[in-house]
Amino acid sequence: MICPNCKQDYQNDVHKALAKACVEFVEEGFEDKKNCFNHYNIYAHALMTQLVKLDGENEGEKAGGEEITAKFITVMEEVKSQLEQLESLDRGRYLIILDAFINLEAHGNANIGHFYMSMNSKEGKLKAKEQFEKARDLFKTMHTKEAKTSLAKTNRIISELESELSGSEVHNSDEGADVNYLQRNYYKCLGIYGQSSNMTIHAGVALAKALRDERRTLEAERLLHKLVDISRRTHGHDHRSTKYAMSVLTYSRVRKVVIRFEDVSGLFQALRYENEGEDCVVQGPFADPRNVDEEEQCPFDSTDIIPFLGTPVICHGLQKAAHLNGMIGDVRDLDVKEKQDGSKYFDKEIDRCVVHFEDKSLKPVKVKATNLRVVFDLPNADDA
């Protein structure tokens, strides 16, 4: 794949070669005899600089990443051993160095987690979750503003991994603050690096994932479409940034719906409408964790479909609020009344979906599920 800017194969070859050379230099030629902690610090940073540019889906780079991870863990173990000796000799210096290396180990674990996530496999996600949990535990021991931000970001990633591994929804009460931070970071990257930078694309994907977790799927999906288009034009279809943004977009486009049976409700993926919208073809029900290979596709009457939280919908058949027909939005909440027997389940005749419209001039409204249809493909923003 040729980069339109430099007219060369775009594979980060120069960055990878320099990062590899830096690691080799530290391993073979650099030694600070007066300060072993300085050596460990430089070595660990060099390893992480090399790791962050590797693609876990590439078998050759996957093996290299595993080797770098093992080296980083070894360095951290050596640091801990040296710190134990230092504690009894110089308590003050020990505390200063300890804080610095806790920060280094926490970010290192997070970087390793991102590497495993790039494998795009169940095994990789499980390993990534383990690394992010280690990073989370370390961030909790730190009291800086940066550590609190990193902790919130790490918690969100863990929630996303748990959601992807189980096929269930995870919703955090602190996501609003997280979205605000990620939005500021995205626009900061836009201003500094431009829209085609890998930094900006990854910051945009992080924002889109947070928006999706807040059930603001329309905003997330439109941003992801934009990021995928920019990355394809600039870096090519096979570039890691393009594949990453595309994988998040694919996941975000899963339209989840609920179907109520006699005594139980099931979660399904809506696929399409048939018979002029009379029937909705769904796939499921979802197991925990989800196993697509064991799911079946079948049609249901469209009036039996209950859009799940975060699902994009369009209003239709409204009479008292006819001006809302044709308007699209996200289902952000469900207004479910307690039934006479004390149970709480969604009754399509009584309960309502709370819809937040893409048109910000419209206030959120409560709509019967029978007056909503799932939106599979978003119209152009100018046409919405």
C-alpha positions as a Markdown table, in Angstrom:
| # | Residue | x | y | z |
|---|---|---|---|---|
| 1 | Met | 0.0 | 0.0 | 0.0 |
| 2 | Ile | 1.5 | 3.4 | -1.1 |
| 3 | Cys | 1.2 | 6.5 | 1.1 |
| 4 | Pro | 0.0 | 9.4 | -1.0 |
| 5 | Asn | 2.2 | 11.8 | 1.0 |
| 6 | Cys | 5.6 | 10.2 | 0.7 |
| 7 | Lys | 4.9 | 7.8 | -2.2 |
| 8 | Gln | 6.4 | 4.9 | -0.2 |
| 9 | Asp | 5.0 | 1.7 | 1.4 |
| 10 | Tyr | 3.2 | 2.9 | 4.5 |
| 11 | Gln | 4.2 | 0.3 | 7.2 |
| 12 | Asn | 5.9 | 2.5 | 9.8 |
| 13 | Asp | 9.2 | 0.8 | 8.7 |
| 14 | Val | 11.4 | 3.7 | 9.7 |
| 15 | His | 9.8 | 4.1 | 13.2 |
| 16 | Lys | 10.0 | 0.3 | 13.8 |
| 17 | Ala | 13.7 | 0.2 | 12.7 |
| 18 | Leu | 14.7 | 3.1 | 14.9 |
| 19 | Ala | 12.8 | 1.7 | 17.9 |
| 20 | Lys | 14.4 | -1.7 | 17.4 |
| 21 | Ala | 17.8 | -0.1 | 17.1 |
| 22 | Cys | 17.2 | 1.8 | 20.3 |
| 23 | Val | 16.4 | -1.4 | 22.2 |
| 24 | Glu | 19.5 | -3.1 | 20.8 |
| 25 | Phe | 21.7 | -0.1 | 21.8 |
| 26 | Val | 20.4 | -0.2 | 25.4 |
| 27 | Glu | 20.8 | -4.0 | 25.5 |
| 28 | Glu | 24.3 | -4.1 | 24.0 |
| 29 | Gly | 26.0 | -0.7 | 24.3 |
| 30 | Phe | 24.4 | 1.4 | 27.1 |
| 31 | Glu | 25.1 | 1.0 | 30.7 |
| 32 | Asp | 24.9 | 3.5 | 33.6 |
| 33 | Lys | 27.1 | 1.9 | 36.3 |
| 34 | Lys | 26.4 | 4.7 | 38.7 |
| 35 | Asn | 22.6 | 4.5 | 38.4 |
| 36 | Cys | 21.0 | 1.1 | 37.5 |
| 37 | Phe | 17.5 | 2.7 | 37.8 |
| 38 | Asn | 18.4 | 5.1 | 35.0 |
| 39 | His | 19.3 | 2.1 | 32.8 |
| 40 | Tyr | 16.1 | 0.2 | 33.6 |
| 41 | Asn | 14.0 | 3.4 | 32.9 |
| 42 | Ile | 15.6 | 3.9 | 29.5 |
| 43 | Tyr | 15.4 | 0.2 | 28.7 |
| 44 | Ala | 11.7 | -0.1 | 29.6 |
| 45 | His | 10.8 | 3.0 | 27.6 |
| 46 | Ala | 12.7 | 1.7 | 24.6 |
| 47 | Leu | 10.8 | -1.6 | 24.8 |
| 48 | Met | 7.4 | 0.2 | 25.0 |
| 49 | Thr | 8.3 | 2.5 | 22.1 |
| 50 | Gln | 9.0 | -0.6 | 20.0 |
| 51 | Leu | 5.9 | -2.5 | 21.2 |
| 52 | Val | 3.3 | 0.2 | 20.4 |
| 53 | Lys | 4.0 | 0.1 | 16.7 |
| 54 | Leu | 3.6 | -3.7 | 16.3 |
| 55 | Asp | 0.5 | -5.2 | 14.8 |
| 56 | Gly | -0.8 | -8.2 | 16.8 |
| 57 | Glu | -2.6 | -9.6 | 13.8 |
| 58 | Asn | 0.7 | -10.0 | 12.0 |
| 59 | Glu | 2.2 | -13.4 | 13.0 |
| 60 | Gly | 5.8 | -12.2 | 12.8 |
| 61 | Glu | 5.1 | -9.0 | 14.8 |
| 62 | Lys | 3.0 | -11.0 | 17.2 |
| 63 | Ala | 6.0 | -13.1 | 18.1 |
| 64 | Gly | 8.1 | -10.0 | 18.5 |
| 65 | Gly | 5.5 | -8.4 | 20.7 |
| 66 | Glu | 5.4 | -11.4 | 23.0 |
| 67 | Glu | 9.2 | -11.3 | 23.3 |
| 68 | Ile | 9.2 | -7.6 | 24.1 |
| 69 | Thr | 6.5 | -8.2 | 26.7 |
| 70 | Ala | 8.6 | -10.9 | 28.4 |
| 71 | Lys | 11.6 | -8.5 | 28.5 |
| 72 | Phe | 9.5 | -5.7 | 30.0 |
| 73 | Ile | 8.2 | -8.0 | 32.8 |
| 74 | Thr | 11.8 | -9.1 | 33.5 |
| 75 | Val | 13.0 | -5.5 | 33.7 |
| 76 | Met | 10.2 | -4.7 | 36.2 |
| 77 | Glu | 11.1 | -7.7 | 38.3 |
| 78 | Glu | 14.7 | -6.6 | 38.4 |
| 79 | Val | 13.6 | -3.1 | 39.4 |
| 80 | Lys | 11.6 | -4.4 | 42.3 |
| 81 | Ser | 14.5 | -6.5 | 43.5 |
| 82 | Gln | 16.8 | -3.4 | 43.4 |
| 83 | Leu | 14.2 | -1.3 | 45.2 |
| 84 | Glu | 14.0 | -3.8 | 48.0 |
| 85 | Gln | 17.7 | -3.3 | 48.6 |
| 86 | Leu | 17.5 | 0.5 | 48.3 |
| 87 | Glu | 14.6 | 0.8 | 50.8 |
| 88 | Ser | 16.9 | -0.2 | 53.7 |
| 89 | Leu | 19.7 | 2.1 | 52.6 |
| 90 | Asp | 18.0 | 5.3 | 51.5 |
| 91 | Arg | 14.2 | 5.5 | 52.3 |
| 92 | Gly | 13.7 | 9.0 | 50.7 |
| 93 | Arg | 15.3 | 8.1 | 47.4 |
| 94 | Tyr | 13.5 | 4.8 | 47.5 |
| 95 | Leu | 10.1 | 6.5 | 47.6 |
| 96 | Ile | 10.9 | 8.9 | 44.8 |
| 97 | Ile | 12.1 | 6.1 | 42.5 |
| 98 | Leu | 9.2 | 3.8 | 43.6 |
| 99 | Asp | 6.6 | 6.4 | 42.4 |
| 100 | Ala | 8.3 | 6.8 | 39.0 |
| 101 | Phe | 8.5 | 3.0 | 38.4 |
| 102 | Ile | 4.9 | 2.4 | 39.5 |
| 103 | Asn | 3.9 | 4.9 | 36.8 |
| 104 | Leu | 6.2 | 3.2 | 34.3 |
| 105 | Glu | 4.9 | -0.2 | 35.0 |
| 106 | Ala | 1.2 | 0.9 | 34.9 |
| 107 | His | 1.6 | 2.5 | 31.5 |
| 108 | Gly | 3.7 | -0.4 | 30.3 |
| 109 | Asn | 0.9 | -2.9 | 31.3 |
| 110 | Ala | -1.6 | -0.7 | 29.4 |
| 111 | Asn | 0.7 | -0.7 | 26.3 |
| 112 | Ile | 0.9 | -4.4 | 26.5 |
| 113 | Gly | -2.9 | -4.5 | 26.8 |
| 114 | His | -3.3 | -2.5 | 23.6 |
| 115 | Phe | -0.9 | -4.8 | 21.8 |
| 116 | Tyr | -3.0 | -7.8 | 22.8 |
| 117 | Met | -6.2 | -6.0 | 21.8 |
| 118 | Ser | -4.7 | -5.5 | 18.3 |
| 119 | Met | -4.7 | -9.3 | 17.8 |
| 120 | Asn | -8.5 | -9.0 | 17.3 |
| 121 | Ser | -9.1 | -12.5 | 18.8 |
| 122 | Lys | -10.7 | -13.9 | 22.0 |
| 123 | Glu | -7.3 | -15.0 | 23.3 |
| 124 | Gly | -5.9 | -11.5 | 22.7 |
| 125 | Lys | -8.8 | -9.8 | 24.5 |
| 126 | Leu | -8.5 | -12.1 | 27.5 |
| 127 | Lys | -4.8 | -11.3 | 27.7 |
| 128 | Ala | -5.5 | -7.6 | 27.2 |
| 129 | Lys | -8.0 | -7.6 | 30.0 |
| 130 | Glu | -5.5 | -9.1 | 32.4 |
| 131 | Gln | -2.9 | -6.5 | 31.5 |
| 132 | Phe | -5.4 | -3.6 | 31.8 |
| 133 | Glu | -6.5 | -4.9 | 35.2 |
| 134 | Lys | -2.9 | -4.9 | 36.4 |
| 135 | Ala | -2.5 | -1.3 | 35.1 |
| 136 | Arg | -5.8 | -0.3 | 36.8 |
| 137 | Asp | -4.6 | -1.7 | 40.2 |
| 138 | Leu | -1.4 | 0.4 | 39.9 |
| 139 | Phe | -3.1 | 3.6 | 38.8 |
| 140 | Lys | -5.3 | 3.2 | 41.9 |
| 141 | Thr | -2.2 | 3.6 | 44.1 |
| 142 | Met | -1.3 | 6.9 | 42.5 |
| 143 | His | -2.7 | 10.3 | 43.4 |
| 144 | Thr | -1.9 | 12.5 | 40.5 |
| 145 | Lys | -4.4 | 14.1 | 38.1 |
| 146 | Glu | -2.8 | 12.2 | 35.2 |
| 147 | Ala | -3.2 | 8.9 | 37.1 |
| 148 | Lys | -6.9 | 9.6 | 37.8 |
| 149 | Thr | -7.5 | 10.2 | 34.1 |
| 150 | Ser | -5.6 | 7.1 | 33.2 |
| 151 | Leu | -7.6 | 5.1 | 35.7 |
| 152 | Ala | -10.9 | 6.3 | 34.2 |
| 153 | Lys | -9.7 | 5.4 | 30.7 |
| 154 | Thr | -8.4 | 2.0 | 31.8 |
| 155 | Asn | -11.7 | 1.2 | 33.5 |
| 156 | Arg | -13.6 | 2.1 | 30.3 |
| 157 | Ile | -11.4 | -0.2 | 28.3 |
| 158 | Ile | -11.9 | -3.1 | 30.7 |
| 159 | Ser | -15.6 | -2.6 | 30.6 |
| 160 | Glu | -15.5 | -2.7 | 26.8 |
| 161 | Leu | -13.5 | -5.9 | 26.8 |
| 162 | Glu | -15.9 | -7.5 | 29.3 |
| 163 | Ser | -18.7 | -6.4 | 27.0 |
| 164 | Glu | -17.1 | -7.8 | 23.9 |
| 165 | Leu | -16.2 | -11.1 | 25.6 |
| 166 | Ser | -19.6 | -11.6 | 27.1 |
| 167 | Gly | -21.8 | -10.1 | 24.4 |
| 168 | Ser | -23.6 | -8.0 | 27.1 |
| 169 | Glu | -23.8 | -4.3 | 27.6 |
| 170 | Val | -21.7 | -2.5 | 30.2 |
| 171 | His | -22.7 | 1.1 | 31.2 |
| 172 | Asn | -20.6 | 3.3 | 33.6 |
| 173 | Ser | -22.0 | 6.2 | 35.5 |
| 174 | Asp | -18.8 | 8.2 | 35.0 |
| 175 | Glu | -18.9 | 8.0 | 31.2 |
| 176 | Gly | -20.1 | 11.6 | 30.7 |
| 177 | Ala | -16.9 | 12.9 | 32.2 |
| 178 | Asp | -14.9 | 10.4 | 30.1 |
| 179 | Val | -16.6 | 11.6 | 26.9 |
| 180 | Asn | -15.8 | 15.2 | 27.7 |
| 181 | Tyr | -12.2 | 14.4 | 28.3 |
| 182 | Leu | -11.9 | 12.2 | 25.1 |
| 183 | Gln | -13.7 | 14.9 | 23.1 |
| 184 | Arg | -11.2 | 17.5 | 24.2 |
| 185 | Asn | -8.3 | 15.2 | 23.5 |
| 186 | Tyr | -9.6 | 14.4 | 20.0 |
| 187 | Tyr | -10.0 | 18.1 | 19.1 |
| 188 | Lys | -6.5 | 18.8 | 20.6 |
| 189 | Cys | -5.1 | 16.1 | 18.3 |
| 190 | Leu | -6.9 | 17.6 | 15.3 |
| 191 | Gly | -5.4 | 21.0 | 16.0 |
| 192 | Ile | -1.9 | 19.7 | 16.5 |
| 193 | Tyr | -1.5 | 16.7 | 14.2 |
| 194 | Gly | -4.3 | 17.2 | 11.6 |
| 195 | Gln | -7.1 | 14.8 | 10.7 |
| 196 | Ser | -4.9 | 12.2 | 8.9 |
| 197 | Ser | -2.6 | 11.5 | 11.8 |
| 198 | Asn | -2.6 | 8.1 | 13.4 |
| 199 | Met | -2.7 | 9.9 | 16.8 |
| 200 | Thr | -5.9 | 11.8 | 15.7 |
| 201 | Ile | -7.6 | 8.7 | 14.3 |
| 202 | His | -6.9 | 6.7 | 17.4 |
| 203 | Ala | -8.1 | 9.6 | 19.6 |
| 204 | Gly | -11.3 | 9.7 | 17.5 |
| 205 | Val | -11.9 | 6.0 | 17.8 |
| 206 | Ala | -11.5 | 6.3 | 21.6 |
| 207 | Leu | -14.1 | 9.1 | 21.6 |
| 208 | Ala | -16.5 | 7.1 | 19.4 |
| 209 | Lys | -16.3 | 4.1 | 21.7 |
| 210 | Ala | -17.1 | 6.2 | 24.7 |
| 211 | Leu | -20.0 | 7.8 | 22.8 |
| 212 | Arg | -21.3 | 4.3 | 22.0 |
| 213 | Asp | -21.0 | 3.3 | 25.6 |
| 214 | Glu | -23.2 | 6.3 | 26.5 |
| 215 | Arg | -25.8 | 5.0 | 24.0 |
| 216 | Arg | -25.0 | 7.8 | 21.6 |
| 217 | Thr | -24.6 | 5.4 | 18.7 |
| 218 | Leu | -25.6 | 7.8 | 16.0 |
| 219 | Glu | -22.8 | 10.2 | 16.9 |
| 220 | Ala | -20.3 | 7.4 | 17.4 |
| 221 | Glu | -21.2 | 5.8 | 14.0 |
| 222 | Arg | -21.0 | 9.0 | 12.0 |
| 223 | Leu | -17.6 | 9.8 | 13.6 |
| 224 | Leu | -16.3 | 6.3 | 12.8 |
| 225 | His | -17.4 | 6.5 | 9.2 |
| 226 | Lys | -15.5 | 9.7 | 8.9 |
| 227 | Leu | -12.4 | 8.2 | 10.5 |
| 228 | Val | -12.5 | 5.1 | 8.4 |
| 229 | Asp | -12.7 | 7.2 | 5.2 |
| 230 | Ile | -9.8 | 9.4 | 6.2 |
| 231 | Ser | -7.6 | 6.5 | 7.2 |
| 232 | Arg | -8.4 | 4.6 | 4.0 |
| 233 | Arg | -7.5 | 7.6 | 1.8 |
| 234 | Thr | -4.4 | 8.4 | 3.7 |
| 235 | His | -3.0 | 5.1 | 4.9 |
| 236 | Gly | -4.8 | 2.4 | 2.8 |
| 237 | His | -7.3 | -0.4 | 3.5 |
| 238 | Asp | -4.7 | -2.7 | 5.1 |
| 239 | His | -3.2 | -0.2 | 7.5 |
| 240 | Arg | -3.6 | -0.9 | 11.2 |
| 241 | Ser | -5.4 | 2.4 | 11.9 |
| 242 | Thr | -7.9 | 1.7 | 9.2 |
| 243 | Lys | -8.5 | -1.9 | 10.4 |
| 244 | Tyr | -8.9 | -0.7 | 14.0 |
| 245 | Ala | -11.4 | 2.0 | 13.1 |
| 246 | Met | -13.3 | -0.4 | 10.9 |
| 247 | Ser | -13.5 | -3.1 | 13.6 |
| 248 | Val | -15.0 | -0.6 | 16.0 |
| 249 | Leu | -17.4 | 0.6 | 13.4 |
| 250 | Thr | -18.5 | -3.0 | 12.6 |
| 251 | Tyr | -19.1 | -3.7 | 16.3 |
| 252 | Ser | -21.1 | -0.4 | 16.6 |
| 253 | Arg | -23.3 | -1.3 | 13.7 |
| 254 | Val | -24.7 | -4.4 | 15.5 |
| 255 | Arg | -28.4 | -3.5 | 16.0 |
| 256 | Lys | -29.6 | -5.1 | 19.3 |
| 257 | Val | -33.3 | -5.7 | 19.9 |
| 258 | Val | -35.3 | -7.5 | 22.6 |
| 259 | Ile | -38.1 | -10.0 | 21.9 |
| 260 | Arg | -40.5 | -10.8 | 24.7 |
| 261 | Phe | -41.8 | -14.4 | 24.9 |
| 262 | Glu | -44.4 | -15.7 | 27.3 |
| 263 | Asp | -42.2 | -15.9 | 30.4 |
| 264 | Val | -38.8 | -14.6 | 29.2 |
| 265 | Ser | -37.1 | -12.0 | 27.1 |
| 266 | Gly | -34.3 | -12.7 | 24.6 |
| 267 | Leu | -31.6 | -10.4 | 23.2 |
| 268 | Phe | -31.2 | -10.6 | 19.4 |
| 269 | Gln | -29.3 | -8.9 | 16.6 |
| 270 | Ala | -31.7 | -7.3 | 14.1 |
| 271 | Leu | -30.5 | -7.9 | 10.5 |
| 272 | Arg | -33.1 | -6.4 | 8.1 |
| 273 | Tyr | -36.8 | -5.8 | 7.4 |
| 274 | Glu | -38.8 | -7.8 | 4.9 |
| 275 | Asn | -42.3 | -7.7 | 3.4 |
| 276 | Glu | -42.3 | -3.9 | 3.2 |
| 277 | Gly | -41.4 | -3.7 | 6.9 |
| 278 | Glu | -44.0 | -6.1 | 8.2 |
| 279 | Asp | -41.3 | -8.6 | 9.3 |
| 280 | Cys | -37.9 | -8.1 | 11.0 |
| 281 | Val | -35.3 | -10.8 | 10.5 |
| 282 | Val | -33.2 | -11.3 | 13.6 |
| 283 | Gln | -30.3 | -13.5 | 14.7 |
| 284 | Gly | -30.0 | -15.1 | 18.2 |
| 285 | Pro | -30.8 | -15.3 | 21.0 |
| 286 | Phe | -27.5 | -14.1 | 22.5 |
| 287 | Ala | -25.8 | -16.5 | 24.9 |
| 288 | Asp | -23.4 | -15.3 | 27.6 |
| 289 | Pro | -20.8 | -15.1 | 26.2 |
| 290 | Arg | -22.2 | -14.7 | 22.7 |
| 291 | Asn | -21.6 | -17.5 | 20.2 |
| 292 | Val | -22.6 | -16.5 | 16.7 |
| 293 | Asp | -22.1 | -20.0 | 15.3 |
| 294 | Glu | -24.9 | -21.4 | 17.5 |
| 295 | Glu | -27.4 | -18.6 | 16.7 |
| 296 | Glu | -30.2 | -18.9 | 14.2 |
| 297 | Gln | -31.9 | -16.4 | 11.9 |
| 298 | Cys | -35.7 | -16.1 | 11.9 |
| 299 | Pro | -38.4 | -13.5 | 11.1 |
| 300 | Phe | -40.6 | -11.9 | 13.7 |
| 301 | Asp | -43.5 | -9.5 | 13.3 |
| 302 | Ser | -42.1 | -6.0 | 13.4 |
| 303 | Thr | -44.5 | -5.0 | 16.2 |
| 304 | Asp | -42.8 | -7.6 | 18.5 |
| 305 | Ile | -39.4 | -5.9 | 18.2 |
| 306 | Ile | -38.2 | -3.8 | 21.2 |
| 307 | Pro | -35.1 | -1.7 | 20.3 |
| 308 | Phe | -32.4 | -2.3 | 22.9 |
| 309 | Leu | -30.5 | 0.6 | 24.6 |
| 310 | Gly | -28.3 | 2.5 | 22.1 |
| 311 | Thr | -30.1 | 1.2 | 19.0 |
| 312 | Pro | -30.7 | 3.8 | 16.3 |
| 313 | Val | -34.4 | 4.1 | 15.5 |
| 314 | Ile | -36.8 | 6.1 | 13.3 |
| 315 | Cys | -40.3 | 7.2 | 14.4 |
| 316 | His | -43.3 | 6.2 | 12.4 |
| 317 | Gly | -47.1 | 6.0 | 12.7 |
| 318 | Leu | -47.3 | 8.7 | 15.4 |
| 319 | Gln | -50.5 | 10.6 | 15.4 |
| 320 | Lys | -50.4 | 13.1 | 18.3 |
| 321 | Ala | -46.8 | 13.8 | 17.5 |
| 322 | Ala | -46.9 | 13.4 | 13.8 |
| 323 | His | -44.1 | 15.9 | 13.3 |
| 324 | Leu | -41.7 | 13.3 | 14.7 |
| 325 | Asn | -42.4 | 10.7 | 12.1 |
| 326 | Gly | -39.3 | 10.2 | 10.0 |
| 327 | Met | -37.0 | 11.6 | 12.7 |
| 328 | Ile | -34.1 | 9.4 | 13.8 |
| 329 | Gly | -32.5 | 9.0 | 17.2 |
| 330 | Asp | -31.0 | 6.7 | 19.8 |
| 331 | Val | -32.9 | 4.7 | 22.4 |
| 332 | Arg | -31.1 | 6.0 | 25.5 |
| 333 | Asp | -33.4 | 4.6 | 28.2 |
| 334 | Leu | -36.5 | 2.4 | 28.8 |
| 335 | Asp | -39.5 | 3.7 | 30.9 |
| 336 | Val | -40.7 | 0.4 | 32.4 |
| 337 | Lys | -43.6 | 0.4 | 34.8 |
| 338 | Glu | -43.9 | -2.1 | 37.7 |
| 339 | Lys | -46.5 | -4.7 | 36.9 |
| 340 | Gln | -49.4 | -5.8 | 39.2 |
| 341 | Asp | -47.5 | -8.9 | 40.3 |
| 342 | Gly | -44.5 | -6.8 | 41.3 |
| 343 | Ser | -42.4 | -7.8 | 38.3 |
| 344 | Lys | -40.7 | -5.3 | 35.9 |
| 345 | Tyr | -40.5 | -6.2 | 32.3 |
| 346 | Phe | -41.0 | -4.3 | 29.1 |
| 347 | Asp | -44.7 | -4.4 | 28.0 |
| 348 | Lys | -44.9 | -3.0 | 24.5 |
| 349 | Glu | -48.5 | -1.8 | 25.1 |
| 350 | Ile | -47.7 | 0.1 | 28.4 |
| 351 | Asp | -44.0 | 0.9 | 28.5 |
| 352 | Arg | -42.0 | 3.3 | 26.4 |
| 353 | Cys | -38.6 | 3.8 | 24.8 |
| 354 | Val | -36.9 | 7.1 | 25.6 |
| 355 | Val | -35.6 | 8.4 | 22.3 |
| 356 | His | -33.0 | 11.2 | 22.0 |
| 357 | Phe | -33.1 | 12.7 | 18.5 |
| 358 | Glu | -30.2 | 13.5 | 16.2 |
| 359 | Asp | -31.9 | 16.8 | 15.5 |
| 360 | Lys | -30.8 | 18.7 | 18.7 |
| 361 | Ser | -33.7 | 21.1 | 18.4 |
| 362 | Leu | -36.0 | 18.2 | 19.4 |
| 363 | Lys | -36.4 | 17.2 | 23.0 |
| 364 | Pro | -36.2 | 13.5 | 24.1 |
| 365 | Val | -39.6 | 11.8 | 24.0 |
| 366 | Lys | -41.1 | 8.6 | 25.3 |
| 367 | Val | -42.3 | 6.4 | 22.3 |
| 368 | Lys | -44.0 | 3.1 | 22.2 |
| 369 | Ala | -41.8 | 0.4 | 20.6 |
| 370 | Thr | -44.5 | -0.3 | 18.0 |
| 371 | Asn | -43.9 | 3.3 | 16.7 |
| 372 | Leu | -40.2 | 2.7 | 16.2 |
| 373 | Arg | -38.2 | 1.0 | 13.5 |
| 374 | Val | -34.5 | 0.0 | 13.7 |
| 375 | Val | -32.3 | 2.1 | 11.4 |
| 376 | Phe | -29.7 | -0.1 | 9.8 |
| 377 | Asp | -27.9 | 2.3 | 7.5 |
| 378 | Leu | -27.6 | 6.0 | 8.5 |
| 379 | Pro | -28.8 | 8.6 | 6.0 |
| 380 | Asn | -26.3 | 11.3 | 5.0 |
| 381 | Ala | -26.2 | 13.9 | 7.8 |
| 382 | Asp | -27.5 | 16.6 | 5.4 |
| 383 | Asp | -30.6 | 14.4 | 4.7 |
| 384 | Ala | -31.3 | 13.3 | 8.3 |
